[in-house]
Amino acid sequence: MDATVGIVLVSHSAKLAEGVAELLEQLGARPGSVVAAGGGPDGDLGTSPDLVAEAVARADRGAGVVVIPDIGSAVLTARLVLEDEPRDGAVLVDAPFVEGAVAAGVLAATGAALDAVVAAAREAYTVPKFQA
C-alpha cells in the first residue's frame, strides 16, 4: 500500500460525491485514495454512518485521511463516525466541498503530509474565483 493521504467525500448526494471523486481522479489523485460516501443507506438523499465509516477505512492508505462533508447532517454524521470509531490521522475538515476537495486531492497526490493537505483544503475558503 502506498502511504498517501486519503480523501473521503461525505455528501447528501451519492452523485455529487462520486462526481467530485471522479474530478479528483482526473486531476491526478492516486487510485483508491479518494472515496465517495454519498447518500443514505438506500441510495436516497441523506447520509449514512456505515457508508462514512467504510469510506474512511478504505481511504486510509497509511498517511491519514481528510474527511470533507458538504452541509448540515453530513458534518454531524462524519463527526459521529470519527468520535465513535476513532482512527489515528482521520481529520474532519471544514472546507468548501468542491474547492477544498480539489486543493486537498491535488496536494495529496504529490505525497504531501496530512497537515499540509488539511491546510490546503481549509485555505480554499480564502481563494476567490475571480477578481470583482
Backbone torsions as a table, in degrees:
resi	resn	phi	psi	omega
1	MET	NA	138.2	-178.4
2	ASP	-92.3	126.9	-172.3
3	ALA	-81.0	86.9	175.2
4	THR	-125.1	160.4	177.2
5	VAL	-69.8	131.0	175.7
6	GLY	-91.2	157.4	179.5
7	ILE	-125.5	130.8	174.4
8	VAL	-116.9	127.4	-179.2
9	LEU	-106.0	110.9	-177.1
10	VAL	-104.5	113.1	-177.9
11	SER	-134.5	157.5	174.0
12	HIS	-70.5	-18.6	-177.1
13	SER	-116.9	122.4	176.9
14	ALA	-60.5	-40.4	-179.3
15	LYS	-64.1	-39.1	178.9
16	LEU	-65.0	-49.2	179.8
17	ALA	-61.1	-43.1	179.5
18	GLU	-66.2	-36.8	179.1
19	GLY	-65.8	-42.4	178.4
20	VAL	-68.0	-39.7	176.6
21	ALA	-60.9	-42.1	178.2
22	GLU	-62.9	-41.5	177.5
23	LEU	-59.6	-45.0	-179.8
24	LEU	-63.1	-39.1	177.8
25	GLU	-64.0	-39.3	178.5
26	GLN	-68.0	-25.0	178.6
27	LEU	-88.4	0.8	173.3
28	GLY	112.6	7.4	176.9
29	ALA	-59.5	142.7	-179.0
30	ARG	-69.6	141.9	-179.3
31	PRO	-53.5	131.2	177.9
32	GLY	83.1	-5.0	-177.1
33	SER	-85.7	-16.5	178.5
34	VAL	-116.6	125.2	-176.9
35	VAL	-126.8	127.2	177.5
36	ALA	-86.0	134.4	176.1
37	ALA	-129.5	71.4	-174.7
38	GLY	-114.2	147.8	175.8
39	GLY	86.6	168.9	178.9
40	GLY	-80.9	179.0	-176.1
41	PRO	-63.3	-23.0	179.8
42	ASP	-102.4	12.2	179.8
43	GLY	85.8	0.5	178.8
44	ASP	-85.1	-178.3	175.8
45	LEU	-67.4	142.7	179.3
46	GLY	142.0	-167.7	177.4
47	THR	-133.2	156.3	-177.0
48	SER	-134.4	117.6	176.2
49	PRO	-56.1	-37.5	179.9
50	ASP	-64.3	-42.5	178.4
51	LEU	-65.0	-39.0	179.9
52	VAL	-67.1	-45.6	-179.8
53	ALA	-61.2	-42.9	178.5
54	GLU	-64.0	-40.6	-179.7
55	ALA	-65.4	-40.8	178.8
56	VAL	-62.8	-43.8	179.0
57	ALA	-62.5	-42.2	-179.4
58	ARG	-68.8	-34.8	-176.8
59	ALA	-79.5	-15.9	-176.6
60	ASP	-73.0	105.8	-177.4
61	ARG	-110.6	13.8	174.5
62	GLY	105.7	-6.9	-178.2
63	ALA	-120.9	10.7	-179.4
64	GLY	108.6	168.7	-178.6
65	VAL	-137.1	128.7	174.5
66	VAL	-98.8	122.7	179.9
67	VAL	-107.1	118.7	-178.0
68	ILE	-117.4	111.6	177.9
69	PRO	-91.7	160.0	176.0
70	ASP	-84.3	-78.4	-174.4
71	ILE	-139.8	164.0	168.6
72	GLY	43.3	-113.6	-173.6
73	SER	-69.0	-16.0	174.2
74	ALA	-65.7	-37.4	175.9
75	VAL	-64.3	-47.2	-179.2
76	LEU	-62.8	-41.8	179.9
77	THR	-64.8	-46.3	179.8
78	ALA	-62.4	-43.6	179.3
79	ARG	-61.3	-44.2	179.4
80	LEU	-59.9	-46.1	-179.8
81	VAL	-61.4	-45.5	-177.5
82	LEU	-70.4	-26.2	175.2
83	GLU	-79.1	-41.0	-177.8
84	ASP	-76.3	-31.5	-178.8
85	GLU	-129.3	69.4	-177.0
86	PRO	-57.9	141.0	178.8
87	ARG	-137.2	124.9	178.4
88	ASP	-54.8	130.0	175.8
89	GLY	84.1	3.2	175.8
90	ALA	-90.8	122.6	-173.8
91	VAL	-125.9	125.3	173.2
92	LEU	-82.5	124.6	-172.6
93	VAL	-116.7	128.8	173.8
94	ASP	-83.8	103.9	-177.3
95	ALA	-151.9	155.5	173.2
96	PRO	-61.8	138.6	-169.0
97	PHE	-58.6	-55.5	-176.5
98	VAL	-77.7	-53.8	-176.5
99	GLU	-63.0	-41.5	178.3
100	GLY	-65.1	-40.3	178.9
101	ALA	-65.3	-41.0	179.2
102	VAL	-64.3	-47.9	179.9
103	ALA	-59.6	-45.5	179.8
104	ALA	-65.9	-45.5	-176.7
105	GLY	-64.6	-41.7	179.8
106	VAL	-65.9	-43.6	-179.7
107	LEU	-69.1	-40.3	178.6
108	ALA	-60.1	-35.8	-179.2
109	ALA	-64.2	-20.7	178.3
110	THR	-83.0	-7.4	-177.1
111	GLY	91.7	12.8	-178.6
112	ALA	-61.8	156.9	179.5
113	ALA	-74.4	160.2	-177.3
114	LEU	-53.2	-48.0	-176.4
115	ASP	-61.8	-35.8	178.2
116	ALA	-69.9	-38.3	179.4
117	VAL	-67.7	-42.4	176.5
118	VAL	-60.5	-46.4	-179.6
119	ALA	-61.5	-40.4	179.4
120	ALA	-63.4	-42.1	179.0
121	ALA	-62.9	-47.0	-179.9
122	ARG	-64.1	-38.6	-177.5
123	GLU	-64.6	-20.5	-179.4
124	ALA	-59.8	-22.5	175.1
125	TYR	-62.5	-27.4	-172.1
126	THR	-96.5	-2.8	-176.7
127	VAL	-94.5	113.0	179.9
128	PRO	-70.9	151.0	178.2
129	LYS	-77.0	-27.8	178.1
130	PHE	-161.9	164.4	176.9
131	GLN	-87.9	125.2	-178.3
132	ALA	-80.1	NA	NA
